[in-house]
Amino acid sequence: MPLRNQRTISSLQTLQSSVKWHHMEHKAASLWDAYAGLLCHQSMILATNSSYVDPYIQFEIQLHIIEAAFKMVFSIPQLDEVRGLGTCAEDMVDLVEMAVWMHEDSSYLQERVMVIISRVLNFASRKVREYTSVDAPCLGVLAAELSLLCSHDDPSITCQASLGMYHLLCIAKCQNADIEKNKPTTWAERGSCCLLESSPDVDFLPKVLQRNKTKIAQNVGQTLLPSLLTDFVWSLLMKLSEPDYKTASEAASILNLTLENYAQKVTMVSKIVDAIYKQLSGNSFHNMKQALLRVITLLTRTSPKKVIFQLMDYPVPADNTVILMWQAAGSESSVAPHVLKTILLILKGKPGEMEENQMDRRRFSLDATNMMPVAASQALCTLLPVGSYKKAVAQFFPQLLVALMLQLFYSTELRLMPEARPLYAQDALRVLLNCSGLQNVDIALKKKNCWNQFSQALYHHHGVYLVAKTLSDYNFPQFPETLHYLYKISVEGPRRSEDSIITTIFLTELLNNFFRDPFPEEFLVLFRNWVNDSNPAVCKLSLQKLASMAPVINEIENACSLLVAILGAFASKDKTVVIRALVTLRRLLGKLDKMTYSTLCTQIASSYCPLMDHSNGGIRSMAIRHFGELLRDMSQYMWMLSPVVLGALVPLILFLEDVEIRVVKACKYTLEICASQLKWSTSYFQKDKKFNFEMVVLNICNNLIISHESYITDLISDTLGFLGSSRTYLKRGALILIGYLAKLGGHLLFRDEIEVMFEVIERVLRDEDPVIRELAERTRSIFKEIAHGMTSSTIKQSFRRVIKFIYVKKLKPLYYYNWPQDEEDSPTDMKNGKEGCAEETEEGMIYKEFNKI
């Protein structure tokens, strides 16, 4: 070889050697930069820990730094590759180009990552033997990634992924042992063998996990804790939306196999359902639509309440996505009863009802109102016709019937929807009838214009009546179950007062069509309780039904308790209830046998007395008249009723001055009966043209002093109470009556009683009405006369009472209030039938002689 050529080759070798060492020097600098960067990232993470940055922002920064550090680590070439650089011309590649190539070649990158992950998991699975407690919250997400890689096309990646999954399950098994046993036993005491106990059903060998989705799902489902399994399911669920169809399909397959047997361990079901809704609503042509809907079906098997509640919490009316999810949730007959139970639970709510706690409002609810019952009604329109639901619909027919009737009532009150929109509760009710073999009932109700009546609140109760009546007319086969359920909820009591009217109407109509009066005792108890229900409509409906039982009242075993319950309705604040109670009681008493009547007559008569002063004139007149009719009915038991009659005497007298003619007539009617029963003269009640209030008072007081003198002080006390009335005519009448009573029974009063009367009269003297002031002044003068004639001597006071007892004087007019011109001014004296009648002068002379002693 020529010398020139040898020099040329030597120069090329020198250049090649120079380039090689140049690359090696550049490579070393790159490695140094990489390691220095990692140390820098570590310092940044530590510095962030000690900073005052918001914890959430701090976490995001650290996560970003860690991610960059991992990328840097995987960009570093393997040590063997570094050592081999420069050994041949083909391997001389720039480190920068190698880093780019490593990132672009995913198979090479995943293999390296899998080797690292499997080694770390291997180390961790051996390390956990030294601890009694294991905390590895990332296992679920990592298990999802490894489960997909166990079926990778590259055998080396599959091998490393299955090995990593094996070690991951070993760690998860340690977590289970820690939670289940909670013992401080060290892993050394358990032995150095594999942490996973062998089982005939489960094989954890890494090779078994390769490309075997069934084994992966089985082992993961059995081993992972509920929270970790939820992370596993969530990660796979997110994979269903990836553009790579193969990855999404693999994820769907593993997800389905896992949920088939272990869905009961999954938590955060509502979040998963919401995520599926977002995926489907965002893309109606989703590649994995059926897989996503299958997840809904599988979750409904084990958590029907959570799934259904979430599906009912979306805006109404439901869109097509929600309807698809409804269908998926109810696609299996095994879950139909659970789905219907949950829907019935939702239907107990009232649409439009504000939630008590604004912080707990559901994110889909409209203005913090509960619209889930409306969604549930719409869902029933979709679910009830499904063939797999036929058995469940028959089982829950009574509950669905009543719930939808209530929802119809609520929807009518709500009036949120325009009239053009359908009432979903009404549609669901019609679907229920048709799905239950009651098509004829639906047709008949349509002919009766029933469905149109439900849309109007005024006729809604009549619509309920029509449904119950039509069902009865067609002898619907579900009657026994429906009657039992209505009785059950009636005994338990409704959740809302407005619910009770629907129940009462429905039950009453069913009983009317299938039973004769009187109803069985079990149902009579309900009507007795409904008499005093908080809902006035229920009270009136119950009273109306009880009134219709008047012809058979004596056949009822506990008729007395029924009548006492009606007396309780007298205290209702609703005047229509009181009027209905008065009418019902009077109708029942008209047919009641006298023996039973006699045991209650005193209690009934006493119950009329408070109503005599009712603010409503109709109630006043009815109570007064019915009181008189009771006295006429029970005239042979007057010895029992006399105290009640005398106790009612004050209002009967005072309301003779009532401004309503019907009350005045009732008072005259009843007072005449009272007078005849007490053996008093009744002539002054028959002089309608010459009727005068003070004359009636005068005659009644003259009769009282003869036959019932001991009641005078009680009557004075009762009359004082009317002086505080706001009605003018009552004050005027009370002043006149109390004046006569005081004049008549002044000797029975004590000084402290007179002082109390003075205080009451003093207040009345300041009244705006001049007539009242004039009458009060005259009454006060009467009290002064009585007080002046009192003596401090007990003996003299007793003697005076004896004289008054022996010598009775007939009173003369005191006020001449509206006194007729042709009446005599001085009534004649009257003999008392005891010791004879004495003149006033004779009585005065005896008393004067006694005072001289």
TORDREN-802812 format. One record per residue (C-alpha): x, y, z. Coordinates in pm, whole numbers, padded with zeros to 5 digits, always signed. Layout:
// residues N
XYZ;...
// end
This chain:
// residues 853
+00000+00000+00000;+00145+00340-00091;+00263+00562+00189;+00007+00830+00094;-00280+00589+00132;-00154+00472+00467;-00142+00830+00588;-00492+00887+00462;-00626+00581+00651;-00438+00688+00964;-00599+01031+00939;-00948+00875+00900;-00895+00655+01204;-00777+00951+01404;-01087+01145+01294;-01314+00852+01376;-01157+00819+01719;-01196+01188+01773;-01564+01178+01676;-01621+00876+01903;-01474+01047+02203;-01663+01361+02114;-01992+01168+02122;-01893+00998+02443;-01817+01335+02598;-02149+01475+02472;-02331+01166+02600;-02174+01199+02943;-02282+01563+02956;-02638+01463+02863;-02648+01199+03133;-02516+01451+03383;-02785+01701+03280;-03054+01434+03321;-02944+01338+03669;-02900+01702+03767;-03252+01770+03640;-03393+01491+03854;-03219+01629+04161;-03356+01972+04077;-03708+01832+04048;-03671+01658+04382;-03568+01986+04543;-03867+02162+04388;-04107+01899+04526;-03960+01930+04874;-03970+02308+04854;-04336+02299+04753;-04417+02086+05057;-04289+02358+05290;-04452+02647+05106;-04777+02831+05185;-04934+02746+04852;-05294+02621+04848;-05286+02241+04902;-05475+02173+04581;-05244+02392+04373;-04948+02240+04555;-05062+01892+04457;-05107+01993+04093;-04755+02143+04080;-04598+01837+04237;-04786+01606+04002;-04662+01803+03702;-04301+01790+03828;-04321+01417+03895;-04462+01356+03548;-04175+01553+03391;-03926+01358+03602;-04066+01026+03484;-04042+01135+03123;-03680+01233+03182;-03602+00896+03340;-03751+00702+03050;-03560+00922+02805;-03224+00808+02951;-03071+00524+02739;-02999+00192+02901;-02650+00148+03047;-02566-00136+02806;-02652+00084+02513;-02432+00363+02648;-02140+00131+02694;-02178-00011+02345;-02177+00328+02171;-01880+00375+01948;-01790+00008+01909;-01906+00008+01551;-02004+00258+01288;-02370+00144+01287;-02420+00224+01657;-02302+00580+01635;-02625+00758+01686;-02677+01094+01849;-02824+01075+02200;-03085+01333+02114;-03206+01129+01819;-03212+00818+02044;-03431+00995+02298;-03676+01098+02025;-03680+00747+01888;-03748+00598+02234;-04049+00826+02279;-04186+00749+01935;-04144+00371+01966;-04418+00289+02219;-04336-00081+02234;-03982-00014+02349;-04099+00248+02599;-04380+00028+02745;-04146-00267+02780;-03906-00061+02985;-04186+00087+03193;-04337-00256+03253;-04004-00390+03368;-03972-00107+03615;-04333-00141+03736;-04309-00516+03782;-03981-00481+03970;-04124-00210+04197;-04434-00419+04265;-04217-00725+04331;-04014-00525+04582;-04330-00384+04741;-04495-00727+04770;-04190-00854+04961;-04164-00537+05167;-04521-00550+05298;-04433-00864+05492;-04257-00642+05743;-04566-00429+05818;-04890-00492+05999;-05072-00220+05803;-05069-00158+05431;-05184+00160+05256;-05172+00154+04877;-05456+00368+04740;-05334+00357+04379;-05377-00018+04330;-05716+00012+04161;-05600+00247+03886;-05278+00052+03833;-05471-00277+03820;-05689-00134+03540;-05384-00039+03333;-05216-00376+03394;-05533-00568+03310;-05531-00414+02962;-05159-00480+02915;-05205-00845+03009;-05359-00887+02663;-05102-00680+02478;-04978-00795+02135;-04618-00791+02254;-04549-01111+02455;-04277-00942+02658;-04515-00669+02772;-04785-00927+02846;-04540-01125+03056;-04427-00822+03255;-04787-00698+03296;-04912-01035+03429;-04614-01052+03664;-04686-00700+03785;-05056-00790+03829;-04956-01090+04035;-04746-00879+04271;-05021-00613+04286;-05276-00874+04393;-05032-00993+04659;-05024-00642+04802;-05405-00616+04784;-05434-00947+04966;-05225-00799+05248;-05467-00507+05270;-05760-00747+05300;-05587-00944+05573;-05512-00624+05761;-05872-00508+05752;-06040-00843+05814;-05818-00967+06095;-05675-00642+06231;-05409-00828+06423;-05049-00717+06487;-04916-01044+06348;-04597-00996+06147;-04561-01140+05802;-04250-01329+05919;-04478-01535+06144;-04690-01623+05841;-04391-01764+05656;-04190-01662+05354;-04415-01827+05102;-04641-01639+04864;-04874-01404+05045;-05175-01530+04854;-05342-01826+05014;-05417-02096+04766;-05779-02159+04683;-05940-02417+04460;-06139-02138+04292;-05863-01884+04247;-05522-01932+04087;-05285-01636+04109;-04998-01771+03900;-04875-01498+03664;-04908-01719+03358;-05277-01772+03429;-05334-01397+03410;-05186-01365+03061;-05459-01299+02803;-05722-01439+03037;-05978-01166+03106;-06202-01397+03307;-05924-01482+03554;-05819-01120+03576;-06175-01006+03654;-06222-01288+03904;-05898-01224+04093;-05932-00846+04091;-06295-00862+04204;-06216-01101+04487;-05899-00931+04608;-05937-00554+04579;-06111-00361+04853;-06437-00183+04756;-06269+00155+04719;-05990+00009+04506;-06230-00195+04297;-06429+00125+04238;-06111+00293+04109;-06054-00010+03888;-06405+00011+03742;-06385+00388+03701;-06052+00369+03512;-06186+00105+03275;-06502+00309+03225;-06294+00607+03114;-06115+00381+02864;-06445+00321+02684;-06426+00672+02541;-06077+00636+02396;-06051+00665+02018;-05862+00333+01998;-06144+00085+01948;-05930-00213+02049;-05841-00059+02386;-06203+00044+02446;-06325-00304+02354;-06074-00472+02586;-06176-00239+02868;-06547-00307+02806;-06488-00683+02818;-06295-00674+03147;-06543-00426+03295;-06838-00646+03207;-06674-00960+03351;-06589-00777+03674;-06934-00627+03730;-07110-00954+03651;-06996-01097+03983;-06858-00813+04193;-07080-00511+04127;-07195-00523+04488;-06848-00409+04600;-06851-00098+04382;-06910+00233+04558;-06974+00578+04404;-07244+00425+04185;-07413+00761+04130;-07089+00910+04000;-07045+00622+03757;-07404+00656+03632;-07357+01028+03583;-07033+00969+03391;-07212+00727+03159;-07488+00983+03103;-07232+01247+03007;-07055+01012+02768;-07377+00906+02595;-07532+01252+02584;-07208+01397+02448;-07194+01143+02168;-07518+00975+02066;-07321+00748+01828;-07079+00626+02092;-06893+00313+01983;-06932+00160+02325;-07298+00258+02378;-07413-00097+02446;-07122-00158+02681;-07205+00158+02877;-07571+00062+02901;-07466-00285+03013;-07280-00123+03303;-07608+00042+03408;-07783-00295+03399;-07515-00467+03607;-07504-00188+03865;-07882-00198+03897;-07863-00563+03999;-07679-00482+04320;-07750-00112+04378;-08096-00043+04231;-08172+00240+04469;-07854+00433+04387;-07894+00387+04012;-08263+00475+04002;-08226+00778+04227;-07951+00912+04004;-08153+00853+03689;-08452+01033+03839;-08245+01336+03925;-08199+01460+03569;-08416+01741+03427;-08771+01661+03323;-08896+01577+03074;-08623+01316+03032;-08419+01318+02714;-08350+01017+02493;-08028+00935+02677;-08203+00907+03012;-08479+00696+02857;-08216+00458+02718;-08062+00432+03063;-08406+00366+03215;-08453+00082+02972;-08111-00056+03058;-08180-00036+03430;-08506-00224+03391;-08405-00472+03125;-08391-00775+03354;-08692-00929+03526;-08487-01010+03836;-08440-00641+03914;-08795-00533+03829;-08927-00556+04188;-08631-00358+04320;-08670-00093+04052;-09042-00053+04123;-08978-00037+04497;-08732+00244+04444;-08966+00430+04212;-09246+00396+04469;-09013+00543+04727;-08952+00842+04500;-09325+00878+04432;-09377+00943+04803;-09225+01284+04742;-09421+01588+04635;-09306+01755+04313;-09215+02118+04351;-09156+02080+04723;-08866+02292+04841;-08578+02106+05001;-08530+02194+05365;-08153+02236+05344;-08036+02454+05057;-07685+02312+05093;-07818+01965+05008;-07996+02063+04688;-07938+01827+04400;-07744+01971+04115;-08009+01884+03857;-08312+01996+04054;-08502+02302+03936;-08466+02592+04180;-08395+02358+04471;-08733+02189+04419;-08791+01818+04408;-08888+01715+04054;-08787+01352+04091;-09149+01228+04132;-09234+01373+03791;-08936+01192+03640;-09044+00872+03817;-09391+00900+03665;-09240+00941+03320;-09012+00643+03384;-09312+00426+03464;-09455+00504+03122;-09141+00342+02980;-09097+00054+03223;-09449-00074+03291;-09518-00203+02936;-09195-00410+02938;-09282-00779+02930;-09032-00869+03202;-09217-00635+03438;-09556-00807+03417;-09513-01010+03735;-09369-00718+03932;-09648-00485+03815;-09908-00734+03940;-09726-00754+04273;-09714-00377+04325;-10044-00282+04159;-10210-00132+04473;-09901+00071+04564;-09860+00202+04209;-10231+00283+04181;-10242+00491+04499;-09904+00656+04437;-10003+00769+04088;-10338+00898+04213;-10151+01110+04465;-09905+01230+04202;-10197+01333+03983;-10325+01543+04270;-09983+01699+04328;-09931+01772+03959;-10265+01949+03942;-10164+02169+04233;-09813+02229+04098;-09917+02368+03760;-09557+02398+03649;-09619+02246+03309;-09806+02416+03028;-10133+02255+02938;-09982+02126+02614;-09743+01903+02808;-09877+01567+02922;-09934+01481+03285;-09691+01192+03324;-09870+01061+03634;-10194+01039+03434;-10019+00866+03146;-09852+00623+03384;-10187+00548+03552;-10346+00464+03219;-10047+00247+03125;-10082+00069+03460;-10448-00008+03393;-10376-00140+03046;-10080-00348+03161;-10290-00502+03439;-10570-00632+03218;-10802-00340+03295;-10836-00197+02946;-11215-00178+02986;-11172+00040+03292;-10952+00280+03097;-11205+00297+02813;-11493+00356+03056;-11302+00633+03235;-11232+00800+02904;-11603+00794+02817;-11682+00951+03157;-11440+01233+03076;-11246+01135+03387;-10899+01217+03257;-10999+01573+03172;-11130+01622+03524;-10791+01536+03672;-10638+01834+03496;-10866+02068+03692;-10802+02101+04064;-11168+02177+04136;-11283+01838+04004;-10986+01626+04106;-11165+01464+04401;-11449+01367+04171;-11194+01214+03936;-11064+00996+04221;-11421+00893+04295;-11475+00798+03930;-11165+00579+03921;-11266+00393+04238;-11628+00361+04123;-11533+00233+03777;-11287-00020+03917;-11560-00146+04147;-11816-00160+03868;-11585-00386+03666;-11504-00603+03971;-11134-00561+03921;-10946-00873+04037;-10692-00674+04236;-10961-00566+04486;-10842-00773+04787;-10482-00652+04759;-10593-00294+04697;-10830-00294+04994;-10561-00439+05219;-10308-00177+05110;-10553+00111+05155;-10638-00015+05501;-10269-00047+05584;-10176+00308+05487;-10491+00439+05654;-10389+00280+05983;-10030+00398+05952;-10139+00748+05863;-10050+00951+05550;-09721+01137+05512;-09912+01457+05432;-10256+01576+05535;-10361+01623+05173;-10283+01256+05103;-10554+01140+05339;-10843+01276+05130;-10741+01064+04830;-10711+00755+05049;-11044+00825+05218;-11235+00879+04893;-11088+00566+04737;-11142+00341+05038;-11493+00471+05104;-11605+00407+04749;-11458+00056+04745;-11632-00025+05072;-11963+00117+04945;-11954-00116+04648;-11841-00434+04822;-11993-00406+05174;-12331-00320+05321;-12381-00078+05609;-12259-00093+05870;-11902-00156+05765;-11693-00413+05954;-11553-00285+06281;-11197-00261+06140;-11310+00001+05890;-11544+00183+06129;-11242+00254+06345;-11086+00436+06051;-11393+00652+05999;-11404+00729+06369;-11044+00849+06354;-11102+01046+06034;-11375+01248+06205;-11100+01445+06379;-10848+01444+06095;-10636+01753+06036;-10774+01776+05682;-11127+01927+05688;-11222+01748+05367;-11147+01411+05529;-11354+01506+05836;-11656+01601+05627;-11630+01291+05409;-11615+01066+05714;-11904+01247+05884;-12111+01223+05569;-12056+00847+05554;-12139+00806+05923;-12461+01004+05875;-12568+00758+05607;-12536+00480+05866;-12815+00627+06083;-13065+00349+05995;-12820+00086+06123;-12667+00283+06411;-12805+00036+06667;-12631-00253+06489;-12287-00096+06546;-12113-00256+06840;-11925+00056+06954;-12182+00320+06868;-12097+00521+07179;-11733+00567+07079;-11849+00675+06735;-12077+00942+06882;-11805+01066+07117;-11568+01103+06821;-11829+01321+06649;-11842+01541+06958;-11469+01595+06916;-11533+01750+06575;-11724+02031+06747;-11385+02183+06835;-11275+02208+06472;-11162+02547+06347;-11336+02481+06018;-11700+02589+06045;-11812+02353+05769;-11678+02059+05970;-11869+02175+06279;-12191+02212+06083;-12146+01867+05928;-12078+01721+06274;-12396+01881+06415;-12607+01745+06129;-12451+01397+06153;-12496+01375+06528;-12858+01487+06510;-12934+01228+06241;-12775+00948+06442;-12947+01051+06767;-13280+01042+06591;-13237+00666+06536;-13041+00577+06850;-13214+00358+07109;-13302+00535+07434;-13089+00316+07656;-12770+00404+07471;-12891+00761+07433;-12933+00797+07810;-12569+00705+07876;-12449+00991+07657;-12719+01256+07683;-12544+01460+07955;-12211+01459+07768;-12377+01550+07440;-12581+01829+07599;-12268+01975+07758;-12091+01967+07418;-12360+02189+07267;-12301+02467+07520;-11968+02605+07385;-12116+02619+07035;-12397+02846+07154;-12142+03129+07159;-11981+03040+06824;-11885+03323+06591;-12090+03169+06311;-12463+03237+06336;-12560+02914+06165;-12362+02708+06415;-12511+02906+06705;-12866+02846+06590;-12807+02475+06520;-12637+02413+06855;-12916+02590+07045;-13195+02415+06854;-13031+02070+06879;-12989+02127+07252;-13362+02180+07279;-13434+01872+07068;-13214+01664+07296;-13412+01784+07599;-13735+01695+07425;-13600+01349+07331;-13480+01276+07683;-13759+01444+07883;-13786+01140+08112;-13419+01188+08211;-13459+01552+08313;-13326+01476+08658;-12992+01406+08489;-13004+01701+08255;-13118+01978+08494;-12762+02092+08585;-12669+02114+08218;-12988+02307+08139;-12920+02562+08411;-12559+02588+08293;-12678+02672+07942;-12938+02920+08063;-12718+03231+08036;-12634+03199+07661;-12990+03092+07586;-13115+03414+07747;-12852+03650+07608;-12877+03532+07248;-13245+03627+07249;-13097+03965+07153;-12894+03818+06862;-12897+04016+06539;-12975+03699+06340;-13339+03596+06341;-13259+03223+06315;-13063+03239+06640;-13343+03424+06818;-13599+03170+06702;-13376+02884+06815;-13339+03044+07159;-13717+03086+07198;-13770+02726+07086;-13516+02583+07331;-13607+02812+07623;-13970+02708+07593;-13863+02343+07614;-13638+02421+07912;-13918+02607+08091;-14166+02328+08035;-13919+02066+08159;-13837+02278+08466;-14209+02332+08535;-14191+02705+08464;-14453+02916+08292;-14404+02940+07916;-14662+03206+07837;-14408+03487+07792;-14248+03297+07500;-14572+03285+07308;-14628+03662+07291;-14425+03727+06975;-14574+04072+06918;-14517+04183+07275;-14189+03997+07323;-13951+04192+07544;-13605+04080+07652;-13617+04229+08000;-13958+04080+08060;-13823+03733+07976;-13529+03789+08211;-13764+03908+08483;-13987+03602+08455;-13697+03355+08440;-13535+03513+08746;-13861+03500+08938;-13880+03128+08858;-13518+03072+08953;-13555+03216+09302;-13836+02972+09370;-13693+02647+09236;-13315+02683+09182;-13188+02954+09412;-12856+02776+09470;-12758+02821+09102;-12783+03202+09107;-12418+03266+09199;-12303+03035+08918;-12529+03215+08674;-12384+03549+08785;-12034+03418+08721;-12132+03293+08373;-12292+03628+08288;-11984+03826+08392;-11790+03645+08120;-12010+03793+07848;-11929+04149+07954;-11596+04113+07774;-11762+04027+07443;-11709+04248+07140;-12075+04216+07042;-12286+04507+07169;-12611+04317+07215;-12437+04062+07438;-12299+04333+07666;-12640+04500+07698;-12816+04172+07774;-12544+04065+08020;-12574+04392+08215;-12951+04349+08245;-12929+03979+08340;-12655+04030+08598;-12850+04316+08755;-13156+04098+08807;-12953+03801+08929;-12764+04022+09175;-13086+04181+09297;-13238+03840+09340;-12942+03666+09501;-12756+03951+09666;-12786+03783+10004;-12588+03489+09867;-12287+03699+09767;-11977+03771+09972;-11799+04102+09995;-11498+03992+09787;-11736+03872+09514;-11906+04212+09509;-11566+04378+09475;-11484+04167+09170;-11814+04263+09013;-11743+04631+09080;-11412+04600+08891;-11582+04442+08591;-11859+04703+08583;-11606+04987+08611;-11444+04872+08284;-11781+04855+08110;-11860+05213+08221;-11591+05330+07976;-11759+05162+07678;-11822+05365+07362;-12190+05270+07344;-12406+05515+07547;-12676+05254+07611;-12417+05018+07759;-12283+05296+07983;-12634+05376+08104;-12712+05011+08178;-12376+04971+08351;-12446+05271+08572;-12779+05124+08679;-12617+04785+08749;-12345+04947+08957;-12610+05118+09170;-12765+04776+09234;-12429+04644+09352;-12390+04947+09578;-12725+04872+09738;-12621+04513+09797;-12282+04618+09939;-12447+04876+10164;-12684+04619+10308;-12402+04374+10391;-12292+04334+10751;-11964+04223+10893;-12135+04005+11153;-12150+03643+11047;-12457+03580+11260;-12645+03872+11111;-12546+03764+10758;-12671+03412+10820;-12996+03542+10970;-13050+03759+10666;-13010+03459+10436;-13264+03266+10640;-13511+03552+10610;-13456+03565+10233;-13509+03192+10215;-13838+03208+10401;-13978+03526+10250;-13948+03546+09874;-14033+03863+09692;-14123+03880+09326;-13893+04121+09141;-14012+04433+08966;-13860+04581+08649;-13525+04744+08710;-13412+04884+08372;-13725+04925+08157;-13504+04844+07858;-13723+04862+07546;-14020+04820+07779;-14363+04806+07606;-14598+05088+07694;-14902+04873+07775;-14728+04641+08025;-14794+04671+08396;-14514+04834+08586;-14550+04636+08907;-14587+04262+08886;-14772+04106+09170;-14603+03912+09448;-14574+03536+09416;-14596+03262+09678;-14298+03022+09682;-14488+02717+09802;-14267+02680+10114;-14371+02914+10396;-14598+03133+10197;-14548+03479+10054;-14463+03774+10281;-14485+04142+10204;-14166+04341+10170;-14257+04549+10476;-14298+04240+10691;-13956+04112+10587;-13809+04455+10650;-13964+04477+10995;-13826+04138+11101;-13479+04230+10975;-13490+04569+11153;-13587+04403+11480;-13296+04164+11446;-13051+04452+11386;-13161+04608+11717;-13049+04301+11911;
// end
